[in-house]
């Protein structure tokens, strides 16, 4: 879990935990009101993580927002992926977005309903809950605190809208208390119940992490740096799903001819839809991993969650000085406030807080339409209707894309005092301090790192050296402190200077007539001069690929395969599977000319515009002789048969059509066409880059579409021992449009959109997750114009692999999927019947080698 929250004293059951964390002071009345309470800040926008909002990663800060229902804000780029990755592979856990253990309400108790026994809040909201609701971890067996719902209140401190400018400028939800429901001893970690859905996810994730624990990176020839072994157990799992027998090519063709092709490997039990099967040769040994069946309850014996106070004092951080309490401010237009319970000396740390790092766009509320026909139209990013209330609690610099929100108890109660009245200011933890040491560990920690007396802090405040994108990926793992600017007297309100930009915005808003104001006051809190380092200023918060950015100045040489790296930090988005490959100059145009001459492009124009005789239903496929559609084809072209399939259009709401060779004449023609256009250099580049002995291009397919609402995040190749690649390049694109392809980074959270580029290919290897991005060039169902002139997009994918005894069974299984697979028997035996590149240079696409070349392939 990383950081945890611990009690500093013994606390009996059914007692508010708040004051036992903040500390008490001489003369404190234990029968009086609690020393401090928490607040809740509503999050209004339900589309914070929707992919069509433009998110490039799952916003990790949402792990601190309690949803009004499970998953309300957790729409990942694609909740369904294939193969389905295990939870342990995601570096940014969705956290509270799977939690329903605590609820927050818009219609909470107020002065009129607090004594009404029949009233019960019911209008749930998404809420950022700093303090205990944000810092306490979950453990289903050792939960010891819970929210005390009846204590919370909702009001604007007797201010009235629209006349009082403070209404809407601060959260009305306050007086949140958390109570113990069992005895809590000093030094015990505090746990909330996050709910059943979160608990089930956490159990599975922790089980996966235990399998990964301690595994080191493994060097693999040709890959960027080295490859994490995190994916190894995923590979093992997929290999175990590989069937021991598959339909023969003859049986598959028989079934496909009548439009009844199915993936027999996923059928349950004894269902055998095909007439003929053969063993899946070279199948990996089906040996189950020996699971550790030992009872691990010893790890959860009583006392495991209790730290000695001496250890906590040496290694932990008191978030509060123990000299603070919360109450109601006397200042105009404000709500709650923080006061001192005793004198505080100049330079003393008053409060320490972890920080949630967010993009400015995370605060935006865009126009939305939940009833839109297409998911891509649910959010209209051209129309901003406001900013989240959370914006008023965020610290930032006007020239930085990143804002910081404190989430410690009481930090968000500190009001503006201006330059004259401010008595505290923020600063980064000082070198050598316990705070610097703790957050050095949590910000830089690896999965297997343990925080103990042996940990040496050598990289404190490391976030100051990182790009804002990297900092935001570690949201919640950095901190700053509030430090007294002067001596502070007992009962004095704690105030900070929000900065001159905030002052100007506030006085302008306040001076504007209430009926002329455009909504509630919204402005972030300014940081002191020099607080943000230069590398946080005037930079983008968008993930961009360096190799694509620099192609104009540094074009890729033919056959050069480079890992795609992030422009902001130079790190590979995936050492394992994300590469960019240079193609021969003019390759795209030459292969497009071949595809036009053979009639494939004309076939696409008819299919994608649904002309008479060329309209397919979802998942329907049929065969065509596209050579008959064009005057440029010759007699041999007209003998070629291609199948066309409209792939899962009903599920993904797009009109993606696959076209690929159906007979041997077409297959050989496509391979020769690739060779004639210059694709050999790309195959050679991949082979040499990764040290393969040989490569076979075992499948090739066109992909064409004109509109897409959503698509599956998927991997075409997986668990082939890092020896297979899907090499994709464009033939026809639509100019002036958004990026066409999403590529998911290895962290399973970050997704970058890329444009298809002439004479450039994207190579995705094992578990190379990618996805067609939403677009709308032309929709036949809504067309009333000239269909023949409709814009279309056509790309091509070549599946190439070193096929050997380590992966032939898995490749046979993958190729036997629910797509038509007319050449399944090419995987019948080893060595491969057709090899298109060898490290000796003796084989090419047009002149293959192999042990079992059929007569039609001989030259």
C-alpha positions in Angstrom: 0.0 0.0 0.0 2.9 2.4 0.5 2.0 5.0 3.1 -0.3 4.2 6.0 -2.1 6.1 8.7 -1.4 5.2 12.4 -3.0 6.1 15.7 -0.7 7.8 18.2 -2.7 6.7 21.3 -5.0 4.1 22.7 -8.6 4.8 21.5 -11.6 2.9 22.8 -14.4 1.6 20.5 -17.1 4.0 19.5 -14.9 7.1 19.8 -14.1 9.8 17.2 -10.6 9.0 15.9 -10.0 12.5 14.7 -8.7 14.1 17.9 -6.5 11.2 18.8 -4.5 11.7 15.6 -4.3 15.5 15.9 -3.3 15.4 19.6 -4.9 17.3 22.5 -3.6 20.1 24.6 -3.6 21.2 28.3 -7.1 22.2 29.3 -8.8 20.5 26.4 -12.4 19.5 27.3 -12.9 15.9 26.2 -16.7 16.4 26.4 -16.6 19.4 24.0 -16.7 19.3 20.2 -14.0 17.3 18.4 -10.7 19.1 17.9 -10.9 18.8 14.2 -13.1 17.3 11.5 -12.8 16.6 7.8 -14.5 18.0 4.8 -15.7 16.6 1.4 -15.4 18.3 -1.9 -17.9 17.2 -4.6 -16.6 16.1 -8.0 -19.3 17.1 -10.5 -18.1 15.7 -13.8 -18.9 12.0 -14.3 -16.6 11.9 -17.4 -13.2 12.4 -15.8 -11.7 9.2 -17.2 -13.8 8.7 -20.3 -11.4 8.1 -23.2 -13.2 10.5 -25.5 -12.5 13.3 -23.1 -9.0 13.0 -24.4 -7.4 11.2 -21.4 -4.1 9.5 -22.2 -3.9 7.7 -18.9 -6.2 6.6 -16.1 -6.1 9.6 -13.8 -4.5 8.1 -10.8 -5.7 10.9 -8.5 -9.2 9.5 -8.9 -8.0 6.8 -6.5 -8.7 9.4 -3.9 -12.2 10.2 -4.9 -15.1 8.2 -3.5 -17.5 7.4 -6.3 -21.3 7.7 -6.0 -21.3 4.2 -7.4 -18.6 1.6 -8.2 -16.8 2.7 -11.4 -18.7 6.0 -11.7 -15.4 7.7 -12.7 -13.3 4.7 -13.7 -14.1 4.3 -17.4 -10.6 3.2 -18.5 -9.5 3.6 -22.1 -11.0 0.2 -22.5 -12.4 -1.8 -19.6 -12.3 -4.9 -21.8 -9.0 -6.0 -23.4 -7.9 -9.1 -25.1 -6.1 -11.0 -23.8 -7.3 -9.7 -20.4 -4.4 -8.4 -18.4 -4.1 -9.4 -14.7 -4.6 -6.6 -12.1 -1.1 -6.9 -10.9 0.3 -5.6 -14.2 -1.4 -2.1 -13.9 1.0 0.3 -12.2 -1.8 2.8 -11.4 -4.4 1.0 -9.5 -8.0 2.3 -9.9 -8.2 2.5 -6.1 -11.3 4.0 -4.7 -13.1 3.9 -8.0 -13.9 0.3 -7.1 -14.9 1.2 -3.6 -18.4 1.7 -2.2 -17.6 1.3 1.5 -18.2 5.0 2.3 -20.8 7.3 0.9 -21.2 11.0 0.6 -24.4 12.9 0.0 -25.4 16.2 -1.7 -28.5 16.4 0.7 -26.5 15.8 3.9 -27.8 16.8 7.3 -28.3 20.6 8.0 -29.7 22.6 10.8 -33.2 21.8 9.7 -32.8 18.0 9.3 -30.1 17.2 11.9 -32.7 16.4 14.6 -35.3 14.8 12.2 -35.3 11.1 13.0 -37.1 10.3 9.8 -34.6 12.1 7.5 -31.9 10.1 5.8 -29.6 11.5 3.0 -30.1 9.8 -0.3 -28.5 11.8 -3.1 -25.0 10.3 -3.5 -22.2 12.3 -5.0 -18.6 11.7 -6.1 -16.4 13.3 -3.4 -12.8 14.0 -2.8 -12.4 13.4 0.9 -9.1 14.7 2.3 -8.0 13.5 5.7 -9.0 10.1 7.0 -11.1 9.4 4.0 -8.1 9.9 1.7 -5.3 8.4 3.8 -6.6 5.3 5.6 -5.9 2.1 3.8 -8.2 -1.0 3.4 -7.9 -4.4 5.0 -11.0 -6.5 5.1 -10.0 -8.4 8.1 -8.8 -5.5 10.3 -11.1 -2.7 9.6 -11.3 -0.5 12.7 -12.8 2.9 11.7 -15.9 4.0 9.8 -17.6 7.3 8.9 -20.0 8.7 11.4 -22.7 9.8 9.0 -25.0 11.8 11.4 -22.2 14.2 12.4 -21.7 15.6 8.9 -23.3 18.9 7.8 -23.9 20.8 4.6 -24.2 24.6 4.7 -22.5 27.8 3.5 -21.9 29.3 7.0 -25.1 31.4 6.8 -24.2 33.0 3.4 -26.8 33.4 0.8 -26.6 33.0 -3.0 -26.2 34.9 -5.2 -25.5 37.9 -3.0 -22.6 36.5 -1.0 -19.6 35.9 -3.2 -18.4 33.1 -1.0 -21.3 30.8 -1.8 -20.0 28.1 -4.1 -16.4 29.1 -3.6 -15.8 26.6 -0.8 -17.3 23.2 0.0 -20.5 23.2 2.0 -19.8 19.6 3.1 -18.0 19.6 6.5 -17.9 18.2 10.0 -17.0 14.7 8.7 -16.1 12.4 11.6 -14.6 8.9 11.7 -15.2 6.7 14.7 -13.6 3.5 15.9 -15.8 0.4 16.1 -13.2 -1.6 17.9 -10.5 -0.7 20.4 -7.5 0.8 18.6 -4.2 0.6 20.4 -1.4 3.1 20.1 0.7 2.5 17.0 -2.1 0.6 15.2 -2.7 1.3 11.5 -6.2 2.7 10.7 -8.2 0.8 8.2 -11.5 1.7 6.4 -13.8 -0.8 4.7 -13.6 0.1 1.0 -16.3 -2.4 0.1 -16.6 -5.9 -1.4 -15.7 -5.0 -5.0 -12.5 -3.2 -4.0 -11.7 -6.1 -1.6 -12.0 -8.7 -4.4 -9.9 -6.7 -6.7 -7.2 -6.1 -4.1 -7.0 -9.8 -3.3 -6.5 -10.7 -6.9 -4.0 -7.9 -7.4 -2.0 -8.8 -4.3 -1.9 -12.4 -5.4 -0.4 -11.3 -8.7 2.0 -9.0 -7.0 3.3 -11.8 -4.8 4.1 -13.8 -7.9 6.0 -10.9 -9.3 7.6 -10.0 -6.0 11.4 -10.1 -6.2 11.6 -10.9 -9.9 14.3 -8.9 -11.7 14.4 -7.6 -15.2 15.7 -9.9 -17.8 17.9 -8.9 -20.7 16.6 -9.8 -24.1 18.7 -9.3 -27.2 17.5 -6.3 -29.3 14.9 -4.9 -26.9 15.2 -1.5 -25.3 17.3 -1.9 -22.2 15.7 -5.0 -20.6 12.3 -6.4 -20.1 10.4 -6.6 -16.9 9.5 -10.1 -15.8 6.1 -8.9 -14.6 4.6 -10.2 -17.8 6.0 -13.7 -17.4 3.2 -15.1 -15.4 0.7 -13.6 -17.8 2.5 -15.5 -20.6 2.4 -18.7 -18.6 -1.3 -18.3 -18.1 -2.0 -17.7 -21.8 0.2 -20.8 -22.7 -1.9 -22.9 -20.4 -5.0 -21.9 -22.4 -3.5 -23.2 -25.6 -5.7 -26.2 -26.7 -4.1 -29.6 -27.4 -5.9 -30.0 -30.7 -7.4 -27.8 -33.4 -9.5 -28.1 -36.5 -7.7 -29.1 -39.7 -7.6 -26.6 -42.6 -9.9 -28.8 -44.6 -12.5 -28.8 -41.8 -12.1 -25.1 -41.2 -12.7 -24.3 -44.8 -15.8 -26.5 -45.0 -17.3 -24.6 -42.1 -16.2 -21.2 -43.3 -17.8 -21.7 -46.7 -21.2 -21.7 -45.1 -20.4 -18.8 -42.8 -20.3 -20.8 -39.6 -16.6 -20.5 -38.6 -16.0 -20.5 -34.8 -13.1 -20.5 -32.5 -13.2 -24.1 -31.4 -10.6 -23.6 -28.7 -13.0 -21.6 -26.6 -15.9 -24.0 -26.7 -16.8 -25.8 -23.5 -16.6 -29.4 -22.8 -17.1 -31.9 -25.6 -18.5 -29.5 -28.2 -16.7 -30.3 -31.5 -18.2 -28.2 -34.3 -15.7 -29.4 -37.0 -15.5 -32.7 -38.8 -11.8 -33.2 -38.4 -9.2 -32.3 -35.8 -5.4 -32.8 -35.5 -3.1 -32.6 -32.5 -1.6 -29.2 -31.7 2.0 -30.3 -32.1 4.8 -29.0 -29.9 2.2 -28.0 -27.3 4.1 -26.8 -24.1 4.0 -29.2 -21.1 0.9 -28.5 -19.2 2.5 -28.5 -15.8 0.7 -26.5 -13.1 2.9 -24.2 -11.1 3.3 -25.5 -7.6 1.4 -23.1 -5.5 2.4 -22.4 -2.0 -0.4 -24.0 -0.1 0.9 -23.0 3.3 -1.4 -21.2 5.5 -0.4 -17.6 5.3 -2.6 -16.5 8.2 0.6 -16.0 10.3 1.2 -12.9 8.2 -2.1 -11.6 9.6 -1.6 -12.6 13.2 -2.7 -10.2 15.8 -0.3 -7.3 16.0 1.0 -7.3 12.5 -0.6 -3.9 11.9 0.8 -2.3 15.0 4.1 -0.4 15.0 6.0 0.6 18.2 5.7 4.3 18.9 9.4 4.6 19.0 9.6 3.2 15.4 6.8 5.5 14.2 8.6 8.5 15.8 11.9 7.6 14.1 10.4 6.6 10.7 7.0 8.3 10.4 5.8 11.8 10.1 3.2 13.5 12.3 0.9 15.2 9.8 -0.2 17.8 12.4 1.9 19.6 15.0 -0.8 18.7 17.5 -1.4 22.4 18.0 -4.3 22.9 15.6 -8.1 22.7 15.7 -10.8 23.4 13.1 -13.7 25.7 13.6 -15.8 28.4 11.8 -13.9 31.5 10.5 -14.9 35.0 11.4 -13.6 36.3 8.1 -16.1 37.5 5.5 -17.1 35.1 2.7 -15.4 32.1 4.3 -16.5 28.9 5.9 -14.4 26.7 8.1 -10.9 27.5 9.3 -7.9 26.2 11.2 -6.8 27.7 14.6 -3.8 27.2 16.9 -4.4 25.6 20.2 -1.1 26.9 21.6 1.8 29.1 20.6 3.7 28.1 17.5 7.3 29.4 17.0 8.6 31.0 13.9 10.0 28.3 11.5 8.0 25.5 13.2 6.3 23.0 10.9 2.6 23.5 11.4 1.3 20.8 9.1 2.7 18.2 6.6 0.6 17.0 3.8 0.8 14.5 0.9 -0.1 16.0 -2.4 -2.4 14.8 -5.2 -0.9 15.9 -8.6 -3.4 16.7 -11.3 -3.5 18.0 -14.9 -5.3 21.3 -15.3 -7.7 19.5 -17.6 -8.7 17.3 -14.8 -10.5 20.2 -13.3 -12.4 21.1 -16.4 -16.1 20.3 -16.7 -17.1 20.0 -20.4 -20.5 20.0 -22.0 -21.8 16.4 -21.9 -24.7 14.4 -23.2 -25.2 11.0 -21.6 -27.9 10.2 -24.1 -25.8 10.8 -27.2 -26.2 8.2 -29.9 -22.5 7.6 -30.1 -20.1 7.3 -27.1 -17.6 9.6 -28.9 -20.2 12.4 -28.7 -20.9 12.2 -25.0 -18.4 14.8 -24.2 -18.0 18.0 -26.2 -14.5 19.3 -25.5 -15.1 22.4 -27.5 -17.4 23.7 -24.8 -16.2 24.3 -21.2 -19.1 24.9 -18.8 -17.0 25.4 -15.7 -14.3 24.1 -13.3 -14.6 21.7 -10.5 -14.8 23.2 -7.0 -11.6 21.2 -6.2 -9.8 23.8 -8.4 -10.1 26.3 -5.5 -8.2 24.0 -3.2 -5.3 23.4 -5.7 -1.9 25.0 -5.6 -0.2 25.9 -8.9 1.8 28.2 -11.2 0.1 29.8 -14.2 2.8 28.5 -16.5 2.6 24.9 -15.4 0.2 22.2 -16.6 0.2 20.6 -13.1 -1.6 21.5 -9.9 -1.2 20.1 -6.4 -4.0 19.4 -4.0 -3.2 18.7 -0.3 -5.0 15.8 1.3 -3.9 15.8 4.9 -6.3 16.6 7.7 -7.0 20.3 8.1 -4.8 21.4 5.2 -7.8 22.4 3.1 -9.3 24.5 5.9 -6.5 27.1 5.7 -7.8 30.4 4.4 -6.3 33.3 2.6 -4.6 36.0 4.7 -2.9 38.0 1.9 0.6 39.2 2.1 0.1 41.1 5.3 -1.8 38.7 7.4 -0.4 35.3 6.3 1.4 33.5 9.1 2.4 30.3 7.3 3.9 29.5 3.9 4.5 26.2 2.1 7.9 24.7 1.5 9.4 21.4 0.3 10.7 19.0 2.9 14.2 19.9 4.0 17.1 17.5 3.4 17.7 15.2 6.3 14.3 15.6 7.8 12.0 12.6 8.5 9.5 13.9 6.0 12.2 14.1 3.3 13.3 10.5 4.1 9.8 9.1 4.1 8.7 10.7 0.9 12.0 9.9 -0.8 11.1 6.2 -0.2 7.5 6.3 -1.2 8.2 8.4 -4.4 11.1 6.3 -5.6 10.1 2.9 -4.2 10.0 -0.3 -6.2 7.6 -3.2 -5.6 10.0 -5.1 -3.4 11.4 -2.1 -1.4 10.8 -2.2 2.4 10.9 1.0 4.5 13.1 0.3 7.6 16.1 1.5 9.5 18.3 0.4 6.6 16.8 2.7 4.1 19.1 5.6 3.3 17.6 8.7 1.8 19.7 9.9 -1.1 17.2 11.5 -3.5 14.9 13.7 -1.4 12.3 15.7 -3.3 13.1 13.8 -6.4 9.8 15.0 -8.0 11.5 18.4 -8.4 13.8 16.9 -11.1 11.0 15.0 -12.9 8.7 16.2 -15.7 5.2 17.0 -14.6 3.9 14.0 -16.5 6.1 11.7 -14.4 5.1 13.5 -11.2 1.4 13.1 -12.0 1.9 9.4 -12.5 3.1 9.3 -8.8 0.2 11.3 -7.5 0.0 11.1 -3.7 3.7 10.3 -3.3 5.1 13.7 -2.8 4.5 16.3 0.0 5.1 19.8 1.2 5.0 21.4 4.6 3.3 24.5 6.1 5.8 26.5 8.1 5.2 29.4 10.5 6.4 32.7 9.1 6.4 34.3 12.5 5.4 33.4 16.1 1.7 32.4 16.1 -0.3 33.0 19.2 -2.8 30.6 20.8 -6.3 30.7 19.2 -5.0 32.6 16.2 -6.3 31.6 12.8 -3.8 29.9 10.5 -3.6 31.9 7.2 -1.6 31.7 4.0 -1.1 34.1 1.1 -3.0 32.7 -2.0 -1.0 35.1 -4.2 -1.6 38.3 -6.3 -3.3 36.5 -9.1 -5.8 35.0 -6.7 -6.3 38.4 -5.1 -7.0 40.1 -8.4 -9.5 37.3 -9.5 -11.3 37.4 -6.2 -11.7 41.2 -6.0 -12.9 41.3 -9.6 -15.4 38.6 -8.9 -16.6 40.2 -5.7 -17.0 43.6 -7.4 -19.1 42.1 -10.2 -22.9 42.3 -9.7 -24.2 38.9 -8.7 -26.5 38.7 -11.8 -23.5 39.4 -14.0 -21.2 36.7 -12.6 -20.6 33.7 -14.9 -21.0 31.1 -12.2 -19.2 30.5 -8.9 -15.8 31.8 -8.1 -13.0 29.5 -9.3 -9.2 30.1 -9.0 -6.3 28.0 -7.9 -4.0 29.1 -5.1 -0.7 30.5 -6.2 2.7 29.1 -5.1 5.6 31.4 -3.9 8.1 32.6 -6.5 10.6 29.8 -7.3 8.6 27.1 -5.6 7.9 25.3 -8.9 11.2 24.3 -10.6 11.9 25.5 -14.2 11.3 22.0 -15.6 7.7 22.2 -14.5 7.1 25.4 -16.5 6.2 25.9 -20.1 5.9 22.1 -20.8 3.1 19.9 -22.2 1.1 17.4 -20.2 0.5 15.3 -23.3 2.2 12.0 -23.9 4.2 12.2 -27.2 6.5 9.8 -28.9 9.9 11.2 -29.5 10.7 9.2 -32.6 7.5 10.4 -34.4 8.1 14.0 -33.3 11.5 14.1 -34.9 10.9 12.2 -38.1 11.0 15.4 -40.2 14.5 16.1 -39.0 15.7 12.6 -38.5 13.9 10.3 -40.9 14.2 6.6 -40.2 16.4 4.6 -42.5 14.8 1.6 -44.2 14.9 -1.4 -41.9 15.8 0.5 -38.8 13.6 -0.6 -35.8 13.6 1.7 -32.8 11.7 1.5 -29.5 9.1 4.2 -29.2 10.1 6.4 -26.4 8.4 9.2 -24.5 9.4 12.7 -25.6 9.2 14.0 -22.0 11.7 11.6 -20.4 13.3 9.4 -23.1 12.0 6.2 -21.5 10.6 3.4 -23.7 6.8 3.2 -23.6 7.4 -0.5 -23.7 10.8 -2.2 -23.9 8.9 -5.3 -24.8 6.6 -4.6 -27.7 6.3 -1.0 -29.0 8.6 -0.2 -32.0 8.7 2.0 -35.0 10.2 0.7 -38.3 11.5 2.6 -41.3 10.2 1.4 -44.7 11.8 1.9 -48.1 11.2 5.4 -49.6 8.0 5.2 -51.7 7.0 1.8 -50.2 3.5 3.0 -49.2 2.7 4.3 -52.6 4.1 1.2 -54.4 2.0 -1.2 -52.3 -1.0 1.1 -52.6 -0.6 0.9 -56.4 -0.4 -2.9 -56.2 -3.6 -3.0 -54.1 -5.4 -0.7 -56.6 -4.3 -2.9 -59.5 -5.6 -6.0 -57.9 -9.0 -4.4 -57.1 -8.7 -4.5 -53.3 -9.1 -0.8 -52.9 -12.1 -0.7 -55.2 -13.6 -3.6 -53.2 -13.1 -1.4 -50.1 -14.9 1.5 -51.6 -17.9 -0.6 -52.3 -17.9 -2.4 -48.9 -17.4 0.7 -46.8 -20.1 2.7 -48.6 -22.4 -0.4 -48.6 -23.1 -0.3 -52.3 -25.6 -2.8 -53.7 -24.3 -6.3 -53.4 -21.5 -5.3 -51.0 -23.3 -4.9 -47.7 -22.2 -7.2 -44.9 -23.8 -7.8 -41.5 -21.8 -7.7 -38.3 -19.3 -10.6 -38.3 -20.5 -11.8 -41.7 -17.8 -12.7 -44.3 -17.8 -13.8 -47.9 -15.3 -14.2 -50.7 -14.7 -11.9 -53.6 -12.6 -11.7 -56.8 -11.7 -8.0 -56.6 -9.7 -8.3 -59.9 -13.0 -8.3 -61.7 -13.8 -4.9 -60.3 -11.0 -3.0 -62.0 -9.7 -2.5 -65.5 -6.1 -2.5 -64.3 -6.1 -6.2 -63.3 -4.8 -9.0 -65.5 -6.0 -12.6 -65.9 -4.0 -13.9 -62.9 -5.4 -11.1 -60.7 -8.9 -12.2 -61.6 -8.1 -15.7 -60.3 -7.3 -14.4 -56.9 -10.0 -14.8 -54.2 -10.1 -12.7 -51.1 -12.4 -13.0 -48.1 -13.9 -9.9 -46.5 -15.3 -9.8 -43.0 -17.2 -7.0 -41.2 -15.7 -7.5 -37.8 -18.0 -7.3 -34.7 -19.6 -4.1 -35.9 -22.6 -4.5 -33.5 -20.3 -4.6 -30.5 -17.8 -2.0 -31.3 -20.0 0.3 -33.4 -17.6 0.6 -36.3 -17.4 -0.6 -39.8 -14.0 -2.2 -39.8 -13.7 -4.7 -42.7 -10.9 -7.1 -42.9 -9.8 -8.3 -46.4 -7.2 -11.1 -46.8 -6.2 -13.8 -49.2 -8.6 -16.7 -49.5 -6.9 -18.9 -52.0 -3.2 -19.7 -52.6 -2.9 -17.5 -55.7 -4.0 -14.5 -53.6 -1.8 -15.3 -50.7 1.3 -15.6 -53.0 0.4 -12.5 -54.8 0.2 -10.4 -51.6 3.6 -11.8 -50.4 5.1 -11.0 -53.8 3.5 -7.5 -53.7 5.1 -6.8 -50.4 8.4 -7.9 -51.6 8.2 -5.9 -54.8 7.3 -2.8 -52.8 10.4 -3.2 -50.6 9.0 -4.8 -47.4 12.0 -7.1 -47.1 14.0 -4.4 -45.5 11.5 -4.1 -42.6 11.5 -7.9 -42.1 15.3 -7.9 -42.1 15.4 -5.0 -39.7 13.2 -6.8 -37.2 15.1 -10.0 -37.6 18.5 -8.4 -37.1 17.3 -6.1 -34.3 16.1 -9.0 -32.2 18.6 -11.6 -33.2 16.2 -14.1 -34.8 17.4 -17.0 -37.0 14.6 -16.6 -39.5 11.2 -15.0 -40.0 8.0 -16.2 -41.7 5.2 -13.7 -42.7 2.4 -16.1 -41.9 -0.6 -13.8 -42.3 -1.3 -10.5 -43.9 -4.6 -8.5 -43.8 -6.0 -5.2 -45.0 -8.1 -3.2 -42.5 -10.4 -0.6 -43.8 -13.1 1.6 -42.1 -14.9 5.0 -42.3 -16.3 5.4 -38.8 -15.6 4.1 -35.3 -17.4 4.8 -32.1 -15.4 2.4 -29.8 -13.1 -0.5 -30.4 -11.5 -3.3 -28.5 -8.1 -2.7 -26.8 -6.4 -5.9 -27.9 -3.2 -7.8 -28.7 -3.1 -9.8 -31.9 0.0 -11.8 -30.8 0.8 -13.0 -27.4 2.8 -15.6 -25.5 5.0 -16.5 -28.5 8.3 -16.2 -26.6 8.9 -12.7 -27.8 9.4 -13.8 -31.4 6.3 -12.4 -33.2 5.3 -9.0 -34.5 2.3 -7.3 -36.0 3.8 -4.8 -38.4 1.2 -2.2 -39.4 1.5 0.6 -42.1 -1.0 2.9 -43.9 -2.2 2.9 -47.5 -5.0 5.5 -47.5 -5.6 8.0 -44.7 -7.8 11.0 -44.3 -5.9 14.2 -44.0 -6.5 16.7 -41.2 -8.0 14.2 -38.8 -7.1 13.2 -35.2 -4.7 10.3 -34.6 -6.0 7.0 -35.9 -4.3 4.4 -33.7 -4.0 4.0 -29.9 -1.0 2.2 -28.5 -1.1 1.1 -24.8 2.1 1.4 -22.8 3.4 -1.5 -20.8 2.0 0.0 -17.5 -1.5 -0.9 -18.9 -2.7 2.6 -18.0 -1.1 5.0 -20.4 -2.4 5.2 -24.0 -0.9 7.3 -26.7 -2.6 8.2 -30.0 -0.5 8.2 -33.2 -1.1 9.1 -36.8 -0.3 6.6 -39.5 2.6 7.9 -41.5 3.8 7.1 -45.1 6.8 4.8 -45.3 6.6 4.2 -41.5 5.3 1.0 -39.8 4.4 0.4 -36.2 5.6 -3.0 -34.9 3.7 -4.5 -31.9 5.1 -7.7 -30.4 3.8 -10.1 -27.7 1.1 -8.4 -25.7 1.3 -5.3 -27.9 -2.1 -3.8 -26.9 -3.5 -1.4 -29.4 -6.9 0.0 -30.6 -8.6 1.9 -33.4 -9.3 5.4 -32.2 -12.8 6.9 -32.6 -13.4 8.7 -35.9 -16.2 9.7 -38.2 -15.2 10.2 -41.8 -18.3 8.7 -43.3 -21.3 6.8 -42.0 -23.3 5.0 -44.7 -26.4 4.9 -42.4 -26.4 8.7 -42.3 -25.2 9.5 -45.8 -27.2 11.5 -48.3 -24.2 12.4 -50.6 -22.1 10.8 -53.3 -20.9 7.5 -51.8 -18.2 6.9 -54.3 -16.3 10.0 -53.1 -16.6 9.1 -49.4 -13.3 9.3 -47.5 -12.0 5.9 -46.4 -9.0 4.7 -44.3 -7.1 1.5 -45.3 -4.1 0.1 -43.5 -2.2 -3.2 -43.8 -0.9 -5.6 -41.1 1.8 -8.2 -41.7 2.1 -10.9 -39.0 5.7 -12.1 -38.9 7.4 -14.5 -36.6 10.3 -16.8 -35.9 8.2 -19.9 -35.7 9.8 -22.8 -33.8 9.0 -25.4 -31.2 8.7 -22.8 -28.5 5.7 -21.0 -30.0 4.2 -23.0 -32.9 1.4 -24.4 -30.8 0.5 -20.9 -29.5 0.6 -19.4 -33.0 -1.6 -22.1 -34.4 -4.0 -21.4 -31.6 -4.0 -17.6 -32.2 -4.4 -18.1 -35.9 -7.3 -20.5 -35.4 -9.4 -17.7 -33.8 -12.9 -16.5 -34.8 -11.5 -14.7 -37.8 -11.3 -16.8 -41.0 -8.0 -18.6 -41.1 -7.7 -20.4 -44.5 -4.0 -21.3 -44.2 -4.0 -22.9 -40.8 -2.0 -25.9 -42.0 1.1 -23.8 -42.6 1.8 -24.5 -38.9 1.6 -28.3 -39.3 5.2 -29.1 -38.9 8.7 -27.7 -38.3 10.8 -26.4 -39.9 8.3 -24.0 -41.5 7.2 -24.7 -45.0 7.9 -21.1 -46.0 10.6 -18.7 -44.6 10.9 -15.2 -45.9 14.1 -14.0 -44.1 17.1 -15.8 -42.7 20.1 -14.3 -41.0 22.2 -15.6 -43.8 20.2 -13.5 -46.2 19.3 -16.4 -48.5 15.5 -16.0 -48.3 13.2 -13.1 -49.3 9.4 -12.5 -49.6 9.5 -13.2 -53.3 12.0 -16.1 -53.0 11.2 -17.9 -49.8 12.9 -21.0 -48.4 11.3 -23.8 -46.4 11.0 -27.5 -46.0 7.4 -27.9 -47.2 6.8 -25.4 -50.0 3.8 -26.5 -52.0 4.1 -26.7 -55.8 2.3 -23.3 -56.2 4.9 -21.5 -54.2 8.0 -22.8 -56.1 9.9 -20.3 -58.2 
